[in-house]
């Protein structure tokens, strides 16, 4: 490997290290401590009005406190618990493909989607398909909430009907809230606060995802609003966006997760009003979300090279149908990518072989003209020209690999389709480190070690520099990359390992052919 190639690798590795350890989301050790999700949210004026309304409702109840009654809904895909207090969601778990249940309501965050939590709603009817709550206020208005629940999907509907029971009564404000936070499983909980977002999808075509952080946004500009984390999504899609006023993100501090607040528009003439909202509570599976055709799949973060990530996921899904194993699908896709870029790779490896061949000449003129930098540079350029060597030729496949690497990293880390998907033996989850064994406080991840060993052998095979410092740096590269990949998804390490093995085979072939050509040329000259 020539000096420029080596410097490029060092720069790339350091860039990845800086991003992953400084720019990437950090785990929050305070995330799942009891009581931390019970935050006091910054309220809008409408929230404050509803809070006052809730107080008055509590006063209406005998004794100021009502007995809570819950309704349990269970299907093959999800379990939900609804409460008559606020006609709210207090638990919503989904079943993953490995059979485990994940509650998307964080401990202490309930109730979700409540309206006037102090209200003791009457349960009008209940079944697995539909639950109807009703509350009649002594002030002269009535609210009816109807949950229409799908049995085989994660998309449902909520209808909120608001009406007067007395003339000239001011109707209350209606809100939809979720948070603080969105639930996940134990292994993702450490980073959950840092990756939880409030997002919205623009109504104008083509739709675009926007991340909301501080300021309220008019709902009329958007098709839907949601709260999400790495693998799950709670999205609200109104039948009529004009029925809703604002989308407001809020959180107590950076140590706490976001909450989503959606405020409805109260009719100016205080007429009766129905608010119909579809809501999705479930996994962020890109392929599945795309079937709804409303842009929900845009919540899956494929990073700056998203088009490559989507292409890679589509091809992986195709190979998965053949192999029924995403690990083998990753290997197959990696080989195909290597075959596609093989002409450029061969050209690059030939340049590296040529650099290795002329290295003794370079060493000789470096010793001869070390006191004359201009003459040294001229002589080196002359060698490159006469020997037809391009010192930058070895960088090309590395430059091509970086966008593919980033696309794979984002796709493997964020695509729900690969979550909990095994490869072979100890590799049980391609979206997480392989975790071969635990040695006390240290977890041994075997794939990065194998990858680092392969990189070391590759460096030994292609090293061209005679400078001791450069050689030491080159041999440090496998250690740096092993450390860098240690906590990366095992699917990404498998991709890089397969890529390295294929590259080693190709480089060995080129070096062998170049050596034979040089030997043959020497025989002919003799």
HELIX and SHEET records of a PDB file:
HELIX    1   1 UNK A    3  UNK A   18  1                                  16    
HELIX    2   2 UNK A   19  UNK A   23  3                                   5    
HELIX    3   3 UNK A   45  UNK A   60  1                                  16    
HELIX    4   4 UNK A   62  UNK A   64  5                                   3    
HELIX    5   5 UNK A  186  UNK A  191  5                                   6    
HELIX    6   6 UNK A  192  UNK A  195  1                                   4    
HELIX    7   7 UNK A  219  UNK A  221  5                                   3    
HELIX    8   8 UNK A  241  UNK A  243  5                                   3    
HELIX    9   9 UNK A  286  UNK A  290  1                                   5    
HELIX   10  10 UNK A  296  UNK A  299  5                                   4    
HELIX   11  11 UNK A  306  UNK A  323  1                                  18    
HELIX   12  12 UNK A  326  UNK A  340  1                                  15    
HELIX   13  13 UNK A  342  UNK A  368  1                                  27    
HELIX   14  14 UNK A  373  UNK A  386  1                                  14    
HELIX   15  15 UNK A  393  UNK A  395  5                                   3    
HELIX   16  16 UNK A  396  UNK A  414  1                                  19    
HELIX   17  17 UNK A  416  UNK A  418  5                                   3    
HELIX   18  18 UNK A  446  UNK A  462  1                                  17    
HELIX   19  19 UNK A  468  UNK A  485  1                                  18    
HELIX   20  20 UNK A  490  UNK A  525  1                                  36    
SHEET    1   A 4 UNK A  70  UNK A  74  0                                        
SHEET    2   A 4 UNK A  78  UNK A  83 -1                                        
SHEET    3   A 4 UNK A  88  UNK A  95 -1                                        
SHEET    4   A 4 UNK A 101  UNK A 103 -1                                        
SHEET    1   B 9 UNK A 122  UNK A 126  0                                        
SHEET    2   B 9 UNK A 130  UNK A 136 -1                                        
SHEET    3   B 9 UNK A 141  UNK A 148 -1                                        
SHEET    4   B 9 UNK A 155  UNK A 164 -1                                        
SHEET    5   B 9 UNK A 273  UNK A 283 -1                                        
SHEET    6   B 9 UNK A 232  UNK A 238 -1                                        
SHEET    7   B 9 UNK A 222  UNK A 228 -1                                        
SHEET    8   B 9 UNK A 197  UNK A 202 -1                                        
SHEET    9   B 9 UNK A 209  UNK A 212 -1                                        
SHEET    1   C 4 UNK A 175  UNK A 178  0                                        
SHEET    2   C 4 UNK A 259  UNK A 264 -1                                        
SHEET    3   C 4 UNK A 244  UNK A 250 -1                                        
SHEET    4   C 4 UNK A 217  UNK A 218 -1                                        
SHEET    1   D 2 UNK A 437  UNK A 439  0                                        
SHEET    2   D 2 UNK A 442  UNK A 444 -1                                        
END                                                                             
